[in-house]
Amino acid sequence: MQSAFEPNDPERFAAALRRFDEENARDPNREVADGESHPRELIYAQWLTDWVQQLSPEASEPLRLAARCQHIARWLIPRDSYPMSRPGYLQWRADLKKFHAQKAGEILRAVGYDDDTIRRVQDLNLKKNFPADPESRVLEDALCLVFLERQLAALAAKSDDAKMINALQKSWKKMTPAAHAEALKLRYGAREQSLIERALA
């Protein structure tokens, strides 16, 4: 579906996306997609943007900006810089969200966005008011769909069934019925399909 979206200032919007992409293009980690190698966070931001626009063709400017910078420069705070425990993982995730929001704010301010727009993008980065905020739900749906479409197989390859079923059930619980419908249309490998069926049983 073609969107009729028009940013308030097309040059400023394009500059923000370009700056986010330039930042993410520095990711030393690589992701192979459709036979080509890409900086991981750069291609991830594109996947997330695509899903937000598919789920919500009328998505607002702050939501589109938040999708493009949700994991900005994530490689700068590696998981192994925190204790490899559940509390360590949760602290890492919390610190990452704050880091992404701060980094996004700096770029948005530099290209000329006002404080209200910056705060809105940061609130979405931080998942404030989830699930009451409808836009935070769209973003969470998109995050879950990127996981299912692009990351599930790799994670399943190195995890046992019980761990995967638990992860799938947690993701499913956060998703809206619209996202469930999209998830069920995706094509999965035999093991991933079986894990999803068991998680939803």
Backbone hydrogen bonds, N-H to C=O, Kabsch-Sander energy under -0.5 kcal/mol:
donor,donor_aa,acceptor,acceptor_aa,energy
13,F,9,D,-2.5
14,A,10,P,-2.5
15,A,11,E,-2.1
16,A,12,R,-2.2
17,L,13,F,-2.3
18,R,14,A,-2.4
19,R,15,A,-2.5
20,F,16,A,-2.6
21,D,17,L,-2.7
22,E,18,R,-2.6
23,E,19,R,-2.2
24,N,20,F,-2.5
25,A,21,D,-2.0
26,R,23,E,-1.4
27,D,24,N,-1.7
31,E,38,H,-2.7
33,A,31,E,-0.6
33,A,36,E,-3.0
36,E,33,A,-2.0
38,H,31,E,-2.4
40,R,29,N,-2.7
42,L,24,N,-0.6
43,I,39,P,-2.1
44,Y,40,R,-2.3
45,A,41,E,-2.1
46,Q,42,L,-1.4
47,W,43,I,-2.5
48,L,44,Y,-2.6
49,T,45,A,-2.3
50,D,46,Q,-2.6
51,W,47,W,-2.2
52,V,48,L,-2.5
53,Q,49,T,-2.4
54,Q,50,D,-1.9
55,L,51,W,-2.8
56,S,52,V,-2.4
59,A,56,S,-2.5
64,R,60,S,-2.2
65,L,61,E,-2.4
66,A,62,P,-2.7
67,A,63,L,-2.2
68,R,64,R,-1.5
69,C,65,L,-1.2
70,Q,66,A,-0.6
70,Q,67,A,-0.6
72,I,69,C,-1.7
74,R,71,H,-1.7
76,L,73,A,-1.9
77,I,74,R,-1.8
81,S,78,P,-1.8
82,Y,79,R,-1.7
85,S,83,P,-2.1
89,Y,85,S,-2.6
90,L,86,R,-2.5
91,Q,87,P,-2.3
92,W,88,G,-2.3
93,R,89,Y,-2.5
94,A,90,L,-2.3
95,D,91,Q,-2.7
96,L,92,W,-2.6
97,K,93,R,-2.2
98,K,94,A,-1.7
99,F,95,D,-2.4
100,H,96,L,-3.1
101,A,97,K,-2.3
102,Q,98,K,-2.4
103,K,99,F,-2.6
104,A,100,H,-2.8
105,G,101,A,-2.2
106,E,102,Q,-2.1
107,I,103,K,-1.9
108,L,104,A,-2.8
109,R,105,G,-2.4
110,A,106,E,-2.0
111,V,107,I,-1.6
112,G,109,R,-1.0
113,Y,108,L,-2.8
118,I,114,D,-2.2
119,R,115,D,-2.8
120,R,116,D,-2.1
121,V,117,T,-2.5
122,Q,118,I,-2.6
123,D,119,R,-2.6
124,L,120,R,-1.9
125,N,121,V,-2.6
126,L,122,Q,-2.5
127,K,124,L,-1.1
128,K,123,D,-2.7
130,F,127,K,-1.2
133,D,129,N,-3.1
137,R,133,D,-1.4
138,V,134,P,-1.8
139,L,135,E,-2.3
140,E,136,S,-2.2
141,D,137,R,-2.8
142,A,138,V,-2.5
143,L,139,L,-2.5
144,C,140,E,-2.5
145,L,141,D,-2.4
146,V,142,A,-2.3
147,F,143,L,-2.0
148,L,144,C,-2.4
149,E,145,L,-2.8
150,R,146,V,-2.9
151,Q,146,V,-0.8
151,Q,147,F,-1.6
152,L,147,F,-1.8
155,L,151,Q,-2.1
156,A,152,L,-3.0
157,A,153,A,-1.9
158,K,154,A,-0.6
158,K,155,L,-1.1
159,S,156,A,-1.0
164,M,160,D,-2.1
165,I,161,D,-3.0
166,N,162,A,-2.0
167,A,163,K,-2.2
168,L,164,M,-2.8
169,Q,165,I,-2.4
170,K,166,N,-2.1
171,S,167,A,-2.3
172,W,168,L,-2.8
173,K,169,Q,-2.0
174,K,170,K,-1.1
174,K,171,S,-0.7
175,M,171,S,-0.8
175,M,172,W,-0.7
180,H,176,T,-2.4
181,A,177,P,-2.2
182,E,178,A,-1.7
183,A,179,A,-2.8
184,L,180,H,-2.1
185,K,181,A,-0.6
185,K,182,E,-0.9
186,L,182,E,-0.7
186,L,183,A,-0.8
193,Q,189,G,-2.8
194,S,190,A,-2.2
195,L,191,R,-2.6
196,I,192,E,-2.5
197,E,193,Q,-2.5
198,R,194,S,-2.4
199,A,195,L,-2.6
200,L,196,I,-2.1
201,A,197,E,-0.9
